[in-house]
Amino acid sequence: MMQLFQITGSSSFAARAALEEAGAAYEAVNIHPRNRDAIPAFAEVNPLKRVPALQEGDVKVYETGAVLLHIADRFPESGLIPPLGDPRRPEVYRWIMWTANTLHGAWWPLMMPSFLTTDESGADGVRSKGLSAMAQHGAYLDTQLEGREWCIGDQFTIADIYLYMLVGWQSFVDDVQIGGAPVQEHFARVGARPAIARARELDDLKPDFSRNHPDLRGGEPI
Ligand SMILES: N[C@@H](CCC(=O)N[C@@H](CS)C(=O)NCC(=O)O)C(=O)O
């Protein structure tokens, strides 16, 4: 059976949500954030020991964007990406790439500013730069989502799932909201889908994406 190596409420949420949307049979393997070597198979799937990582037989894939693209291809009947040859398919590639290379990393200056400077007094500056970058990303997203139901228009795809998770992280950080009404309404639309709500419950997350139990991952204390 497919195995998803995950830490509840982390980047692996997107993979779990895509698997739930696809109705896939999978086993969720909980990785403890402070003990990533407890399950040796994890490092065999992802030598970087980060989640999500997915294994099915000889297939091993990690990096959130790659995992999502693989799930969409693995379950074509789920419609999580338009088929090859459909002109909207490259739009999904573009969304996944931008989300992975720009929006995902834009969270680090806001979530862990002190990790990004050797100057003990520099964290406020890192956070401030991070806030202005995030404001720009939110403004860009508003223009992309204005008048659209989903990222590529009328079809729900893995791009919506990845974006939903990264917008949801606004609940982890004080005084940050990504974008305006187009982004926030998209967040609410994705969050109302039954499979997404199920993934949230499995990952111990509230409807606003904040954690029910901030000190637990996979039911274990961090
Ligand atoms: N670029 C990687 C980043 C993955 C990543 O940073 N995963 C984090 C979870 S958000 C992780 O494994 N973190 C465990 C930890 O830092 O405690 C991806 O997109 O999959």
The ligand as an SDF file (V2000), in Angstrom:
LIG
                    3D

 20 19  0  0  0  0  0  0  0  0999 V2000
   10.7120   21.9340    0.0990 N   0  0  0  0  0  0  0  0  0  0  0  0
   10.1220   20.9230    0.9270 C   0  0  0  0  0  0  0  0  0  0  0  0
    9.9330   21.4760    2.3190 C   0  0  0  0  0  0  0  0  0  0  0  0
    9.3420   20.4480    3.2040 C   0  0  0  0  0  0  0  0  0  0  0  0
    9.4290   20.8450    4.6440 C   0  0  0  0  0  0  0  0  0  0  0  0
   10.0460   21.8450    5.0360 O   0  0  0  0  0  0  0  0  0  0  0  0
    8.8060   20.0560    5.4460 N   0  0  0  0  0  0  0  0  0  0  0  0
    8.7790   20.3540    6.8340 C   0  0  0  0  0  0  0  0  0  0  0  0
    7.3450   20.4440    7.2940 C   0  0  0  0  0  0  0  0  0  0  0  0
    6.6040   21.9380    6.8530 S   0  0  0  0  0  0  0  0  0  0  0  0
    9.4030   19.2700    7.6230 C   0  0  0  0  0  0  0  0  0  0  0  0
    9.6600   18.1640    7.2310 O   0  0  0  0  0  0  0  0  0  0  0  0
    9.5390   19.7080    8.7900 N   0  0  0  0  0  0  0  0  0  0  0  0
    9.7410   19.0130    9.9250 C   0  0  0  0  0  0  0  0  0  0  0  0
   10.2440   20.0190   10.8860 C   0  0  0  0  0  0  0  0  0  0  0  0
   10.8500   20.9800   10.4080 O   0  0  0  0  0  0  0  0  0  0  0  0
   10.0580   19.8110   12.0670 O   0  0  0  0  0  0  0  0  0  0  0  0
    8.7750   20.4770    0.3490 C   0  0  0  0  0  0  0  0  0  0  0  0
    8.1060   21.2690   -0.3050 O   0  0  0  0  0  0  0  0  0  0  0  0
    8.3730   19.3210    0.5830 O   0  0  0  0  0  0  0  0  0  0  0  0
  1  2  1  0
  2  3  1  0
  2 18  1  0
  3  4  1  0
  4  5  1  0
  5  6  2  0
  5  7  1  0
  7  8  1  0
  8  9  1  0
  8 11  1  0
  9 10  1  0
 11 12  2  0
 11 13  1  0
 13 14  1  0
 14 15  1  0
 15 16  2  0
 15 17  1  0
 18 19  2  0
 18 20  1  0
M  END
$$$$
